[in-house]
Amino acid sequence: MRQMRRSSAYGRRLQMTDRIPCINPNCRCTAAQDRFPGSTSIICGKCWRAIPARYRARWKQLKARDRKFTRLRRKTQYADPTRDTQWWSISNRYGSAWRTLINSITHYFTASEQPVGLEDFMKENGLG
């Protein structure tokens, strides 16, 4: 059964509970919840191509490192219990790097191009 709920993050737009919205609040793309379990947002292809190349390069870099360390972690010589604190530290650093990147991408789509207060100033002076 589909349920509708008002999403405070996206203002006036209604969101289906079985759909995941794009990270760009101005984009109306969604994805099925069962394709991305545990995710709260996605980035659609159109928005992915719209972000600066440095964000896409950083994403690619983090994915490559994640695959590398996942392969290493599966090997018996690296899966030693004495290395758990080392793997925990690596996991924390990668988690922090991913959060920083996601926040940067979200900020790219949500940041206003005009400084705060500029719109009111322009209206007061008859410029906008």
For each residue, the residues with C-beta under 8 A, 3 or more apart:
1:
2: 16 17 18
3: 16 17
4: 14 15 16 17
5: 14 15 17
6: 14 15
7: 10 11 13 14 15 21
8: 11
9: 25
10: 7 13 15 21 25
11: 7 8 25
12:
13: 7 10 28
14: 4 5 6 7
15: 4 5 6 7 10 19 21 30
16: 2 3 4 19 30
17: 2 3 4 5 33
18: 2 32 33 34
19: 15 16 30 31 32 33
20: 30 31 32 33 36 39 40 41 42
21: 7 10 15 25 29 30 41 42
22: 27 28 29 30 41 42 43 44 47
23: 41 42 43 47 102 105 106 109
24: 27 43 44 47 50 109
25: 9 10 11 21 109 110
26: 109
27: 22 24 44 46 47
28: 13 22
29: 21 22 42 44 46 47
30: 15 16 19 20 21 22 42
31: 19 20 35 36 42 44
32: 18 19 20 35 36
33: 17 18 19 20 36 37
34: 18 37
35: 31 32
36: 20 31 32 33 39 42
37: 33 34
38:
39: 20 36 42
40: 20
41: 20 21 22 23
42: 20 21 22 23 29 30 31 36 39
43: 22 23 24 47 48 51 105
44: 22 24 27 29 31 47 48
45: 48 49
46: 27 29 49 50
47: 22 23 24 27 29 43 44 50 51 109
48: 43 44 45 51 56
49: 45 46
50: 24 46 47
51: 43 47 48 55 56 105 108
52: 55 56 108
53: 56 57
54: 57 58
55: 51 52 58 59 101 104 105 108
56: 48 51 52 53 59 60
57: 53 54 60 61
58: 54 55 61 62 101
59: 55 56 62 63 101
60: 56 57 63 64
61: 57 58 64 65
62: 58 59 65 66 94 97 98 101
63: 59 60 66 67
64: 60 61 67 68
65: 61 62 68 69 94
66: 62 63 69 70 94
67: 63 64 70 71
68: 64 65 71 72
69: 65 66 72 73 90 94
70: 66 67 73 74
71: 67 68 74 75
72: 68 69 75 78
73: 69 70 78 79 87
74: 70 71 78 79
75: 71 72 78 79
76: 79 80
77: 80
78: 72 73 74 75 83
79: 73 74 75 76 83
80: 76 77 83
81: 84
82:
83: 78 79 80 86 87
84: 81 87 88
85: 88 89
86: 83 89 90
87: 73 83 84 90 91
88: 84 85 91 92
89: 85 86 92 93
90: 69 86 87 93 94
91: 87 88 94 95
92: 88 89 95 96
93: 89 90 96 97
94: 62 65 66 69 90 91 97 98
95: 91 92 98 99
96: 92 93 99 100
97: 62 93 94 100 101
98: 62 94 95 101 102
99: 95 96 102 103
100: 96 97 103 104
101: 55 58 59 62 97 98 104 105
102: 23 98 99 105 106
103: 99 100 106 107
104: 55 100 101 107 108
105: 23 43 51 55 101 102 108 109
106: 23 102 103 109 110
107: 103 104 110 111
108: 51 52 55 104 105 111
109: 23 24 25 26 47 105 106
110: 25 106 107
111: 107 108
112: 115 116
113:
114: 118 119
115: 112 118
116: 112
117: 120 121
118: 114 115 121 122
119: 114 122 123 128
120: 117 123 124
121: 117 118 124 125
122: 118 119 125 127 128
123: 119 120 126 127 128
124: 120 121
125: 121 122
126: 123
127: 122 123
128: 119 122 123
